[in-house]
Amino acid sequence: MGIYGAINSAVSGLTAQSKALENLSGNVANSQTTGYKRLDTTFSDLVSGAGSRQADQVAGTTYATSRATNGLQGDISSVDVDTYMAINGDGYFVVTTASDVIDGKTTFANESYYTRAGDFDIDDDGYLVNSAGYYLTGFALDATTGNAVGDTPSVIQINDEPIPAKATTSIDYQANLPLVPKTTNYDGVDRDTALLDTATLGTGDIAAADEDAFIAQSISGGSITAYNENGTPLAVEVRWAKTVNADASVPVEDTWSMFVSSGGNDPAWLEVGNATFDSSGKITGLVAGTTGTVNGTGDGFDIASLTVGDVTATGIEVSFGSTSLTQYSDSTGVATSVSLEQNGYAAGEIVGISIDESGRINATYSNSQTRGLFEIPLATFEADQNLERVNGAAFKATPTSGVASLTGGGSILAKRLELSNADIASEFAKLIITQQAYSANSKVVTSSNDMLDSALNMVR
């Protein structure tokens, strides 16, 4: 069996090198395929006949098997598409395929696939689809808590619904009021000339007829746009007027009154409340005004209803915190370090989509709000080299790969793509070796045939 064994071994070598060539050609063909994982070739020997003694053993035949390189990451490149993604580290995007269109709506297969090809674009129906036609799945996020909903990912669909308006419920206010406000009426010497003339203007709200006099006896406290429950804006403009100086004839704490504009209505300025300060400039107490009441924590005012122009908002809390409202001497005589922040907004249309490093799809709206819509899970496997390859640089689970775990994986990089891990130079080097090995095996067949011819010729 020597000559026939040699032919058999050479033929197995030709077959094995042919498989290696097939893998190489596929790797070269997919060297530019996003997320492609090359297939290497492993050669093993088959002992065709072996004795118990080393002298009786022969080399035998060979066979080739494919070896997956799923764990070898390809280069990551930057792109300009907001919805393109790459995975840095372990894991796969969980995707599925479309199965049918019923009544104009796409239905999807129940089977999940896994891919590293993150070139997802938003189609006409709002689905994220990559170039191979796989639809990305993920977990919807609760609009209130921002937490993922459910345990099973579903097909991600981004709709163009507007974000509803949110009424302003709180205004965080910060300011330092000067020891002496340099109002229009202040003569620069007598501090009492900087006070609000309550004898003339009275206490409480300021009538429209007295607005000019009030402006001359008060200082600006900043302004901010708030929103009512249907998103209509109203301008909240604040002014402060000092009503008591501590160095007056009766030694008492300094007192300021807070007013907000009614936007042209009468009264013109509404008294929210009064704040008193000790000699160190710290606030010591609040007193309710005609429009506001002291809130339950004692660090601000509650405004049950505020009408500015023809717009009314309800339930607004103006909060100073523990140290945000102070009275420190300031030579400018105006309110400094003024900051107003509110928590409401108007309704907004979606204007953009972005993906953060935690794998969350965020929508940006025309009202400057950002909301998380979906969380993208990454699937990992105990033996991902045993995944079954399917079309489109994707895989599906097998009994030997284990089931997908959605609690681990690497990180998602937005506006990135993972390239093929097949390197042209390396594949060409392997190609040269494979070609030479194939030629060598064919030479063995030729030589064996010549030897057989010689043996046959002896008989003739």
VOROKE-378994 format. One record per residue (C-alpha): residue number from 1; x, z negated, y. Coordinates in Angstrom, 1 decimal. Layout:
BEGIN
NUM,X,Z,Y
...
***
This chain:
BEGIN
1,0.0,0.0,0.0
2,3.0,0.1,2.3
3,2.4,3.4,3.9
4,-1.4,3.0,3.9
5,-1.0,-0.5,5.3
6,1.2,0.9,8.1
7,-1.4,3.5,9.0
8,-4.1,0.8,8.9
9,-2.1,-1.4,11.2
10,-1.4,1.4,13.6
11,-5.0,2.4,13.7
12,-6.0,-1.2,14.5
13,-3.3,-1.1,17.2
14,-4.9,2.0,18.7
15,-8.3,0.4,18.6
16,-7.1,-2.8,20.3
17,-5.2,-0.9,23.0
18,-8.3,1.3,23.5
19,-10.3,-1.9,24.2
20,-7.5,-3.1,26.6
21,-7.6,0.2,28.3
22,-11.4,0.0,28.7
23,-11.1,-3.5,30.3
24,-8.4,-2.2,32.6
25,-10.4,0.8,33.7
26,-13.4,-1.5,34.4
27,-11.2,-3.8,36.4
28,-9.7,-1.0,38.4
29,-13.2,0.5,39.0
30,-14.5,-2.9,40.3
31,-11.4,-3.8,42.4
32,-13.6,-3.5,45.5
33,-16.8,-5.1,44.0
34,-17.8,-8.3,45.8
35,-17.6,-11.3,43.6
36,-16.4,-9.3,40.5
37,-14.5,-11.3,37.9
38,-12.0,-9.2,35.9
39,-11.8,-9.1,32.1
40,-8.4,-9.6,30.6
41,-7.5,-8.7,27.0
42,-6.2,-11.0,24.3
43,-4.5,-9.7,21.1
44,-4.7,-11.5,17.8
45,-3.2,-10.7,14.4
46,-5.0,-10.2,11.1
47,-3.0,-10.9,8.0
48,-3.8,-8.1,5.6
49,-2.0,-9.5,2.7
50,0.2,-12.6,2.4
51,2.0,-14.3,-0.4
52,3.0,-17.9,-0.8
53,6.6,-17.0,0.0
54,7.8,-15.8,3.3
55,9.5,-12.9,1.7
56,6.1,-11.6,0.5
57,4.4,-11.7,3.9
58,3.7,-8.6,6.1
59,2.9,-8.3,9.7
60,-0.7,-7.1,9.2
61,-3.2,-5.6,11.7
62,-4.4,-6.7,15.1
63,-7.6,-6.9,17.0
64,-8.4,-7.3,20.7
65,-10.9,-9.7,22.4
66,-11.9,-10.0,26.0
67,-11.0,-13.0,28.1
68,-13.1,-14.0,31.1
69,-11.5,-15.0,34.4
70,-14.6,-16.6,35.9
71,-12.5,-19.6,37.0
72,-10.1,-17.5,39.0
73,-11.3,-17.2,42.6
74,-10.8,-13.9,44.5
75,-9.6,-13.6,48.1
76,-12.1,-14.6,50.8
77,-12.5,-12.4,53.7
78,-14.3,-12.8,57.1
79,-17.3,-10.7,57.9
80,-19.7,-10.4,60.9
81,-23.0,-10.9,59.0
82,-24.5,-14.3,59.4
83,-26.2,-14.3,56.0
84,-23.1,-13.4,54.0
85,-21.6,-16.3,52.0
86,-18.6,-17.1,49.8
87,-18.1,-20.0,47.5
88,-14.8,-21.9,47.9
89,-14.3,-23.6,44.6
90,-16.5,-23.8,41.5
91,-20.0,-22.7,41.2
92,-22.4,-19.7,41.3
93,-25.4,-18.7,43.5
94,-28.6,-19.0,41.6
95,-30.5,-15.7,41.8
96,-33.3,-13.8,40.1
97,-34.8,-10.3,40.0
98,-38.0,-8.8,41.2
99,-40.4,-8.1,38.3
100,-43.4,-6.4,40.0
101,-45.3,-5.8,43.2
102,-48.9,-7.0,43.1
103,-51.3,-6.5,46.0
104,-48.3,-5.7,48.2
105,-46.5,-8.9,47.2
106,-43.3,-9.1,45.2
107,-43.3,-11.2,42.0
108,-40.2,-12.4,40.4
109,-38.8,-12.9,36.9
110,-38.7,-16.4,35.4
111,-35.1,-15.9,34.2
112,-32.3,-17.2,36.4
113,-29.0,-15.4,36.9
114,-25.7,-16.5,38.4
115,-23.4,-14.7,40.7
116,-20.5,-15.1,43.2
117,-21.5,-12.0,45.1
118,-22.8,-13.5,48.4
119,-23.5,-10.3,50.3
120,-27.1,-11.3,51.0
121,-29.2,-9.6,53.7
122,-32.7,-10.4,54.8
123,-35.2,-7.7,53.7
124,-38.5,-6.7,55.3
125,-40.3,-9.5,53.5
126,-37.8,-12.2,54.5
127,-36.1,-12.5,51.2
128,-32.3,-12.8,50.9
129,-31.2,-10.0,48.6
130,-27.6,-8.9,47.7
131,-26.4,-5.4,47.2
132,-27.0,-5.6,43.5
133,-30.7,-6.4,44.0
134,-30.6,-10.1,43.2
135,-32.8,-12.5,45.1
136,-31.3,-15.8,46.3
137,-33.1,-19.0,45.3
138,-32.9,-22.5,46.8
139,-34.8,-25.6,47.7
140,-37.2,-25.7,50.6
141,-36.5,-28.5,53.2
142,-39.2,-30.8,54.5
143,-39.6,-30.1,58.2
144,-39.9,-33.8,59.0
145,-37.3,-35.5,56.9
146,-34.9,-32.6,56.3
147,-34.8,-33.5,52.6
148,-35.0,-30.9,49.8
149,-38.4,-30.6,48.2
150,-38.7,-30.3,44.4
151,-36.2,-30.1,41.5
152,-36.4,-26.4,40.7
153,-35.1,-23.7,43.1
154,-37.5,-21.0,44.1
155,-37.0,-17.6,45.8
156,-36.0,-18.1,49.4
157,-38.3,-16.4,51.9
158,-37.7,-16.8,55.6
159,-40.9,-16.1,57.6
160,-41.2,-15.6,61.3
161,-43.7,-18.3,61.9
162,-43.1,-20.0,65.3
163,-42.0,-23.6,65.4
164,-44.9,-25.7,66.8
165,-44.6,-27.5,70.1
166,-43.7,-31.2,70.1
167,-45.0,-33.5,72.8
168,-42.5,-35.6,74.7
169,-42.9,-39.2,73.6
170,-39.7,-40.7,75.0
171,-37.3,-40.2,77.9
172,-33.9,-41.9,77.7
173,-32.9,-42.7,81.2
174,-29.5,-43.7,82.5
175,-28.4,-44.3,86.2
176,-26.5,-46.6,88.4
177,-28.3,-47.5,91.6
178,-26.2,-48.2,94.7
179,-26.1,-51.7,96.2
180,-27.1,-50.1,99.6
181,-29.0,-46.8,99.3
182,-28.0,-44.4,102.1
183,-31.5,-43.1,102.8
184,-32.4,-41.0,105.9
185,-33.6,-44.2,107.6
186,-30.5,-46.3,106.9
187,-28.6,-47.0,110.2
188,-25.3,-47.7,108.4
189,-25.2,-51.4,109.4
190,-28.5,-53.2,108.7
191,-29.2,-53.1,105.0
192,-32.9,-53.7,105.6
193,-33.2,-50.3,107.2
194,-32.4,-48.8,103.8
195,-35.4,-50.6,102.2
196,-38.9,-49.1,101.6
197,-41.2,-49.9,104.5
198,-43.9,-51.5,102.4
199,-45.6,-52.8,105.6
200,-46.3,-49.2,106.6
201,-46.5,-47.4,103.2
202,-48.0,-50.3,101.3
203,-47.2,-51.2,97.7
204,-47.9,-49.1,94.6
205,-48.5,-45.4,94.7
206,-47.5,-43.2,97.7
207,-50.3,-41.3,99.4
208,-49.7,-37.6,100.1
209,-49.9,-38.3,103.8
210,-46.9,-40.7,103.5
211,-44.8,-38.4,101.3
212,-42.3,-37.4,104.0
213,-41.8,-41.0,105.1
214,-41.3,-42.0,101.5
215,-38.7,-39.3,100.9
216,-36.8,-40.6,103.9
217,-36.8,-44.1,102.5
218,-35.8,-43.4,98.9
219,-33.1,-41.7,96.8
220,-33.3,-39.1,94.0
221,-33.2,-40.4,90.5
222,-33.0,-37.0,88.7
223,-35.5,-34.9,87.0
224,-36.3,-33.4,83.6
225,-38.8,-31.1,82.0
226,-41.2,-32.8,79.6
227,-43.9,-31.3,77.4
228,-47.4,-32.2,76.5
229,-48.9,-31.8,73.0
230,-49.5,-28.0,73.3
231,-46.0,-27.4,74.7
232,-47.0,-26.9,78.3
233,-44.0,-28.1,80.5
234,-44.3,-30.6,83.3
235,-41.5,-31.5,85.7
236,-40.8,-35.2,85.7
237,-39.1,-35.9,89.0
238,-37.8,-39.5,89.6
239,-37.1,-41.3,92.9
240,-36.0,-44.9,93.5
241,-36.8,-47.0,96.5
242,-35.3,-50.4,97.1
243,-37.8,-53.0,98.2
244,-35.8,-56.3,98.3
245,-32.2,-57.1,99.2
246,-30.6,-60.3,97.8
247,-29.0,-61.2,101.1
248,-32.4,-61.4,102.9
249,-33.6,-64.6,104.5
250,-34.9,-65.8,101.2
251,-32.2,-65.5,98.5
252,-33.8,-63.5,95.7
253,-32.6,-60.8,93.3
254,-32.4,-57.2,94.3
255,-35.5,-55.2,93.5
256,-36.0,-51.4,93.0
257,-39.2,-49.5,92.5
258,-39.3,-46.4,90.3
259,-41.6,-43.5,91.2
260,-42.4,-40.1,89.6
261,-43.9,-37.1,91.4
262,-47.4,-36.0,90.8
263,-46.5,-32.4,91.6
264,-48.6,-32.0,94.7
265,-51.5,-34.2,93.9
266,-52.7,-37.2,95.8
267,-51.2,-39.8,95.4
268,-48.0,-37.8,95.7
269,-45.7,-40.3,94.0
270,-46.8,-42.6,91.3
271,-45.2,-46.1,90.9
272,-44.0,-46.5,87.3
273,-42.7,-50.1,87.8
274,-40.1,-52.4,89.4
275,-36.6,-53.4,88.2
276,-34.7,-56.5,89.4
277,-30.9,-56.9,89.3
278,-28.6,-60.0,89.5
279,-25.5,-60.2,91.6
280,-23.4,-58.7,88.8
281,-25.4,-55.5,88.9
282,-27.2,-56.1,85.5
283,-30.9,-55.7,85.1
284,-32.8,-58.9,84.7
285,-36.4,-57.9,84.4
286,-39.1,-55.3,84.7
287,-42.5,-55.5,86.2
288,-45.3,-53.0,85.6
289,-46.4,-50.6,88.3
290,-49.6,-48.7,88.9
291,-48.7,-46.0,86.4
292,-46.4,-47.7,83.9
293,-46.4,-50.9,81.8
294,-43.4,-52.7,80.4
295,-42.8,-51.6,76.8
296,-42.8,-54.0,73.9
297,-39.0,-54.3,73.7
298,-38.7,-55.0,77.5
299,-36.1,-52.2,78.1
300,-38.3,-49.6,79.7
301,-41.8,-48.5,80.8
302,-44.7,-47.0,78.9
303,-46.7,-44.3,80.8
304,-50.0,-43.9,79.1
305,-51.0,-40.8,81.0
306,-49.0,-38.7,83.5
307,-50.5,-35.7,85.4
308,-48.1,-33.4,87.3
309,-49.9,-30.6,89.0
310,-52.6,-29.6,86.6
311,-50.7,-30.6,83.5
312,-51.3,-33.9,81.7
313,-49.0,-35.6,79.2
314,-49.8,-38.8,77.4
315,-47.8,-41.5,75.6
316,-44.4,-41.3,77.3
317,-41.9,-44.1,77.0
318,-39.1,-44.3,79.6
319,-36.3,-46.3,78.0
320,-33.3,-47.8,79.8
321,-31.7,-49.4,76.8
322,-29.8,-52.6,77.4
323,-27.1,-51.3,79.8
324,-28.2,-47.8,80.9
325,-29.8,-49.0,84.3
326,-27.4,-50.8,86.6
327,-26.8,-51.6,90.2
328,-23.1,-51.4,91.1
329,-21.8,-50.9,94.6
330,-21.2,-47.2,95.4
331,-20.0,-45.9,98.7
332,-22.0,-42.7,98.3
333,-25.2,-44.6,98.5
334,-26.9,-42.4,95.9
335,-27.8,-42.8,92.2
336,-24.8,-41.9,90.0
337,-24.2,-41.3,86.3
338,-27.8,-40.0,86.1
339,-28.9,-38.7,82.7
340,-32.3,-38.0,81.4
341,-33.0,-36.9,77.8
342,-36.4,-36.2,76.3
343,-37.5,-35.4,72.7
344,-40.2,-32.8,73.3
345,-40.2,-29.0,73.3
346,-42.4,-26.0,73.7
347,-43.3,-23.7,70.8
348,-40.6,-21.2,69.9
349,-40.0,-18.0,68.0
350,-37.2,-17.6,65.5
351,-34.2,-15.8,67.0
352,-31.4,-16.3,64.5
353,-30.4,-17.6,61.0
354,-27.2,-19.4,60.2
355,-25.7,-21.2,57.2
356,-23.7,-24.3,57.4
357,-21.0,-25.7,55.1
358,-23.5,-27.9,53.3
359,-25.3,-24.8,52.1
360,-28.3,-25.2,54.4
361,-30.1,-22.2,55.9
362,-30.9,-23.1,59.5
363,-33.2,-21.3,61.9
364,-32.6,-21.2,65.6
365,-35.6,-20.8,67.9
366,-36.2,-19.5,71.4
367,-36.8,-23.1,72.6
368,-33.2,-24.1,71.7
369,-34.3,-26.0,68.6
370,-32.7,-25.7,65.2
371,-34.4,-26.5,62.0
372,-33.2,-26.5,58.4
373,-35.3,-24.3,56.2
374,-33.6,-24.2,52.8
375,-30.8,-25.7,50.8
376,-28.7,-23.4,48.6
377,-27.6,-25.0,45.3
378,-24.5,-24.1,43.4
379,-24.7,-23.9,39.6
380,-21.8,-25.1,37.5
381,-21.3,-24.9,33.7
382,-19.3,-26.8,31.2
383,-17.9,-23.5,29.8
384,-18.6,-20.8,32.3
385,-16.1,-18.5,30.5
386,-18.9,-18.1,27.9
387,-21.5,-16.8,30.3
388,-22.9,-13.4,29.5
389,-22.0,-10.7,31.9
390,-24.9,-8.6,33.3
391,-25.1,-5.8,35.7
392,-24.3,-6.4,39.4
393,-21.4,-8.9,39.1
394,-23.8,-11.5,37.7
395,-24.0,-13.7,34.6
396,-26.7,-15.4,32.5
397,-26.4,-18.6,30.5
398,-25.8,-18.6,26.8
399,-26.0,-21.4,24.2
400,-22.2,-21.7,24.3
401,-21.9,-21.8,28.1
402,-24.2,-24.9,28.5
403,-27.0,-25.3,30.9
404,-26.6,-25.0,34.6
405,-26.0,-28.1,36.7
406,-27.2,-27.9,40.3
407,-25.5,-31.1,41.5
408,-21.9,-30.0,41.9
409,-19.8,-27.0,42.8
410,-17.6,-26.2,45.7
411,-18.5,-25.5,49.4
412,-20.3,-22.5,50.9
413,-18.5,-20.6,53.6
414,-20.8,-18.7,56.0
415,-19.9,-15.2,57.3
416,-17.4,-14.9,54.4
417,-17.3,-12.8,51.2
418,-15.3,-13.4,48.0
419,-13.6,-10.2,46.9
420,-12.9,-9.0,43.4
421,-10.1,-11.0,41.6
422,-8.8,-7.7,40.1
423,-5.6,-6.8,41.7
424,-4.7,-3.1,41.6
425,-1.0,-3.6,41.3
426,-1.3,-6.0,38.4
427,-3.8,-3.8,36.6
428,-1.5,-0.8,36.9
429,1.4,-2.8,35.5
430,-0.8,-3.7,32.5
431,-1.9,-0.1,32.3
432,1.7,1.1,31.8
433,2.3,-1.4,29.0
434,-1.0,-0.5,27.3
435,-0.2,3.2,27.5
436,3.2,2.7,26.0
437,1.7,0.5,23.2
438,-0.9,3.1,22.4
439,1.7,5.9,22.2
440,3.9,3.7,20.0
441,1.0,3.1,17.6
442,0.2,6.8,17.5
443,3.9,7.4,16.6
444,3.5,5.0,13.7
445,0.6,7.1,12.4
446,2.6,10.3,12.8
447,5.6,8.8,11.0
448,3.4,7.5,8.2
449,1.8,10.9,7.8
450,5.3,12.5,7.5
451,6.2,10.0,4.8
452,3.1,10.7,2.9
453,3.8,14.5,3.1
454,7.3,13.8,1.7
455,5.8,11.8,-1.2
456,3.3,14.6,-1.9
457,6.0,17.3,-1.8
458,8.0,15.4,-4.5
459,5.1,15.9,-6.9
460,5.0,19.6,-6.1
***
